[in-house]
Amino acid sequence: MTRIPDCVVCGGTVAPDGRCWHCGAVQPAFRSHLELTADDGAAGVSDRGKRREINADAMALTRAGGWTVGVVCDGVSMSPRSERAAQVAAEVGAHAIVEGLAAGMVPEVALGGAAARAGRAVAALAASVDAAPACTYVAGIVGPEGIWSAWIGDSRAYWLPDRGPGKRLTEDDTGEHDALAAWLGADADAPVARIRSYRPREPGCLLLCTDGLTRCLPDPEGLRTVLSRRRTGSPADGRLLDSARALVGHALDAGGHDNITALLIPVPADGV
């Protein structure tokens, strides 16, 4: 049986959101470093970074039939329980995408419906509009006919081929002074996910990530440079997990000012 950790402040019981049930203190090591893998070689790494008290990023990764689905969310730092918002959005979004694909929906419809469900789930966490947990959202699907991405906020998706130039698939929902203009939460203005599809012409991977990575590696060229150091073997033997670790490690070496999450989904040669 897994032992529930004790609060580092009062010795009380730690809740699932990483706060103490008794005194409410945030637990510094809770979810500080997470890694996910799927049987097709897809992999994600999330790290608290060097300056944040908690990791308010979250990710989900799953397979369904011939589809691989990933979701990455970033808790909005000024909102309460932002880490919980990100976890709920990632889990609900991924489940809803898989459910939609299994029901025969085309990827665009599945992505749009899943983002809306994730938004309702996050909004339900709010005690009031003035105390509303919030997060950004980016989701991706890789299937036999291409790749699809959907987003709300400034978490991003990139197409990174094994050879040739990469491509950013998302556009940040930001306004003046790069202020966030769209997010999930009870205080959001009915956000609707933007969706983009792409048909790769060669193998590579779909990257979903938070701004803890893109602040230091904003362009596909820089991302591919880091990944090129890990281009050995095949996705199934752990290459993409090493690559995700390398991306997160680069951001940590650059200062680790924010939480950092990188999730990579392979697109094989026979899938394009």
CORMO-V470312 format. One record per residue. N is the residue number from 1. PHI is phi as a letter, one per 20 degrees, with the letter a starting at -180 (NA if undefined). OMEGA is omega in whole degrees, 0 to 359 (none if undefined). Layout:
n phi omega
N PHI OMEGA
N PHI OMEGA
This chain:
n phi omega
1 NA 180
2 f 181
3 e 176
4 f 183
5 f 177
6 e 177
7 f 181
8 f 182
9 e 186
10 d 181
11 n 180
12 f 183
13 e 180
14 e 180
15 e 180
16 f 178
17 e 176
18 n 176
19 d 181
20 f 176
21 f 190
22 e 184
23 d 178
24 n 183
25 f 175
26 f 180
27 e 188
28 g 185
29 e 184
30 f 180
31 l 184
32 f 177
33 b 183
34 c 176
35 c 178
36 c 174
37 b 174
38 c 187
39 f 175
40 e 180
41 n 176
42 g 185
43 b 177
44 c 177
45 c 177
46 c 183
47 c 180
48 f 186
49 n 186
50 d 186
51 d 185
52 e 180
53 f 180
54 c 174
55 e 180
56 e 170
57 e 174
58 b 179
59 b 175
60 c 183
61 b 181
62 b 178
63 d 177
64 b 183
65 m 179
66 e 183
67 d 167
68 d 186
69 c 176
70 c 175
71 c 177
72 c 181
73 c 182
74 c 179
75 f 179
76 f 193
77 f 183
78 e 182
79 e 178
80 f 177
81 l 182
82 f 178
83 f 178
84 f 177
85 g 181
86 f 179
87 f 181
88 f 181
89 f 181
90 f 183
91 f 180
92 f 180
93 f 181
94 f 179
95 f 182
96 f 177
97 f 180
98 f 179
99 f 179
100 f 179
101 f 179
102 f 179
103 e 177
104 n 178
105 f 171
106 f 185
107 g 181
108 f 180
109 f 179
110 f 180
111 f 181
112 f 179
113 f 180
114 f 179
115 f 178
116 f 178
117 f 177
118 f 179
119 f 178
120 f 180
121 f 178
122 f 179
123 f 181
124 f 179
125 f 189
126 f 171
127 f 176
128 a 178
129 f 180
130 e 177
131 c 189
132 d 171
133 g 184
134 b 178
135 b 170
136 e 189
137 b 169
138 b 181
139 c 179
140 b 176
141 c 171
142 d 180
143 c 184
144 f 183
145 d 178
146 q 178
147 c 182
148 c 177
149 c 176
150 c 184
151 b 171
152 b 182
153 o 186
154 d 167
155 f 194
156 c 171
157 c 179
158 c 167
159 e 182
160 c 181
161 f 176
162 f 178
163 c 178
164 n 185
165 f 176
166 e 185
167 b 172
168 e 186
169 e 184
170 c 176
171 c 184
172 g 172
173 e 181
174 c 180
175 d 182
176 f 181
177 l 179
178 m 177
179 f 180
180 f 184
181 d 179
182 b 181
183 a 174
184 e 179
185 q 182
186 f 179
187 e 178
188 e 183
189 e 178
190 l 183
191 f 177
192 c 182
193 f 168
194 e 188
195 c 178
196 c 176
197 d 180
198 b 178
199 d 181
200 f 178
201 d 179
202 b 182
203 f 179
204 r 178
205 b 173
206 e 178
207 d 170
208 d 187
209 b 177
210 d 185
211 f 172
212 f 175
213 e 188
214 f 174
215 f 179
216 d 177
217 c 186
218 f 188
219 d 178
220 g 182
221 f 179
222 f 177
223 f 180
224 f 177
225 f 178
226 f 181
227 f 183
228 f 178
229 f 183
230 d 185
231 f 175
232 c 179
233 m 182
234 c 180
235 g 184
236 f 182
237 e 172
238 n 182
239 g 184
240 f 173
241 f 176
242 f 180
243 f 178
244 f 176
245 f 181
246 f 179
247 f 179
248 f 178
249 f 178
250 f 180
251 f 176
252 f 179
253 f 179
254 e 177
255 p 179
256 l 186
257 f 183
258 c 169
259 f 185
260 c 176
261 c 176
262 c 179
263 c 184
264 d 178
265 d 183
266 f 169
267 d 185
268 f 181
269 f 182
270 e 179
271 d 181
272 c none
